[in-house]
């Protein structure tokens, strides 16, 4: 768990630095940084989505996941949780929920989170997670500077997600084959593309309701690849 804890610590430290910068940034600078993050998110999403080896798995994962998330109304549940957090920390930041969800998706969707957790869980040095910590730390500076304090709380689901993968790495290693990781990464990439569209205010997509697509990516990849 050391690698995950360092990763979470880097996000927290980076977010604090970003918050200090945020208080001194003019609104026009905050706006352009926000747009830059949106463009980067689009690029990262396209890069990750290109890892798919089967377009049918990709499309069915997204469609089935979106239907499932809509039926479960995940957006309402996540928004309620983020609003609860917002009240607990007495934040007045309008972008609290946006910052929380955006940073969580950016930090947890990539293959580095899975492979790094497996590396440490199987007894190796957490080299991948340490490298990821550096990337996430710098990203959190920019995210917190533009989106506010919600970014810092993305460390909570990251610890749960990566920590679980680390603890169960022995039993999950043989299950998470390269094709499954690639399709999982590709679906995560599509979600990031949608997130980038939201950040740039091109269209408001219900990305939270599409999160179950990740589960369908694993299931479909396991049975058909």
N, C-alpha and C positions, 0 to 999 in steps of 0.2 A: 504493500500500500504506500510505500515511501514515495514512489514516483508520482502517484496520483495526488498525494498530499502536497508535494512540491509544486505540482501543476496547479492545484487549487490556490496555493500560497502566491504563486506568480500572478494569477488572475486577480487576486485580492490586492496585492501590492501595485500592480499595473493600474487597476481601477482607481485606487486611492490617488495615484499620480494624475490619472486622467481627470478625476474630480477636482483636484487642485488647479489643474490647467483650465478646466471648464469655467471655474468661477472668474477667470480673468480673460476669457475669450469673448471677443465681440460676436454678436449674433450672426453677422455675415460670414465670419470664419467658421463658426459652428455649423452653419448651413452647408458650406462647401466641403467641410470634412465629412459631414453626413452623406453628401452625394458621392464623395470618394469611396466611402465604405460601401455604399450601394453598388458602385461599379465593380469594386473588388469582389463583393459577394457574388455578383453575376459571373465574373471571370472564374472564381473558384468553383462555383456550381457547374459551369460548363466543363471545366477541367475534370471534375469528379464524375459527372454524368457520362463522359466519354469512356469511362472504364467498363461500361456494360459490355457483356459478351452475348447478350440475348435481349433484343428489343421487346419481345413478347413478355418476358419476365418483368421488364421495366414498366411497360404500360399497364399490365394487369396489376402490378404491385401498387402503382399510383391510383388507379381507378378503384380497386377494392379497398385500399387504405382510406381513400377520401370518403367513400360511402360509409365505411365503418366509423370514421371519425365524426362525420356529420350526424350519424345516428346516435352516437354517444355524446355529441355536443361537447367535444373536448375543448373547444375554444372558450366556452363558458366556464368550464372547470379551471382551466389554466388562468383565465382572467380573474376569476374569484380568488384563486390562490395568490396571484401577484398583487391584487388589490389588498388582500389580507396582509401580505408582507409590507406593502406600501404604508398601510396604516400603522403597523407595528413599529416601523422605523420613522414614522411621522414625516414621510417624504411628500413634497408637493410637486414633484417632477411629473409632468404630463407624459413623458416618454418612459416611465418606469417599466411598464409591462413590455413595451417594445424593446427596451434594452435587455430585459431579462430573457425574453424568448430569442431575440436575435443572437445574443452572445452564447446562449446554451446551444443553439443549433450550429453555430460556427465552431464551437469547441468540441462538440461531440459527434458530428456527422462523419468526419474523415476516418480513413483506415488507420491513421497513426494512433488513434484512441484505442482501437481494438488490438492491433498488433503490439503496441506498447504495453498494454495491460497484460497480454499473453506473455510477452517477454519477461516481465517482472514476476508474474504469477508462477512461471515455470522455473523460477530460481535464478534467472539471469539478472544482470545489472539493468536498471531502468533507463538505458541510454536513449531509447526512442521517446519515452515520456519526458526525459530531461530536455531533449531537443524541442519537443512539443511545448514544454513549459516556457521556453524562451520565446517561441512564436506567439503563444497565447498571451504571455505577459505584455509584449509590445502591442498586440492587437487590442488588449483590454484598455491600454492607455488611450488609443484613438476612440474606441467604442464608448468608454466612460466620459471622455471629453465631449462627445456629441450627444450621447443618449442618457447620461446621468447614472445615478446610483444603482439602478436596476441591474447593471452589468455585474456588479460585485456579487450578487446573489446567485448568479449562474454557477458559482463554485459549488453550490449545494447539490444540484442534480448531476454535476460532473463527478463529484465524489461518489455518489450513489451508483452512477453508470459505470465509470471506469473501475471503481473499487469492486463492484460485483464481478466484472469480467476478470479482474486480477485474482479474486478469491476462488473463482470457479474455473480458472484457466486450465487446470489439469483435465477436467471433464469436458470442457468446451473446445479445446484445441483441435481434436479430431473432427468435431462437428463443423466448426467454422473453417471450411476449406477455402482455397483461394477464389474459386468461382463465387462462393457465397459472399465473401468479403468484398469482391469486386462489384457484385450486384447491390449489396448493401450500401457501398460507397456511391454507386451510380444513382440510386434512389435518393440518398442524402443530397447528392449534387442537384437533382431536380428540385428538391425542397429549397435548397439555397438559391437557385435561380428564381423561384417564386418569391423568396424572401427579399432578394435584391430588387425585384419589381416593386414590392411593397415599400422598401426603403426609399426608392426613387419616386414613389408616389405615382407610378404609371397606372397601376390598378390595385385595388385592395383584394388580395387573394387570401383564402382561409388556410394558411399554411399549417397552423396548429392542428386542424382537422385532418390533415394529410399525414401526420406523424405515424399512424398505424401502418402506413405503406412500408415502413422499415421492417415490420414483423412479417408482412406478406412477402417481402423480398427474400427474407431468410427461408420461409416455408416453400415458396415456389422454386427457389434455387436448389433447395435440398432435394426436392422430388423430381425436378425436370432437368437439372444440369449435372 
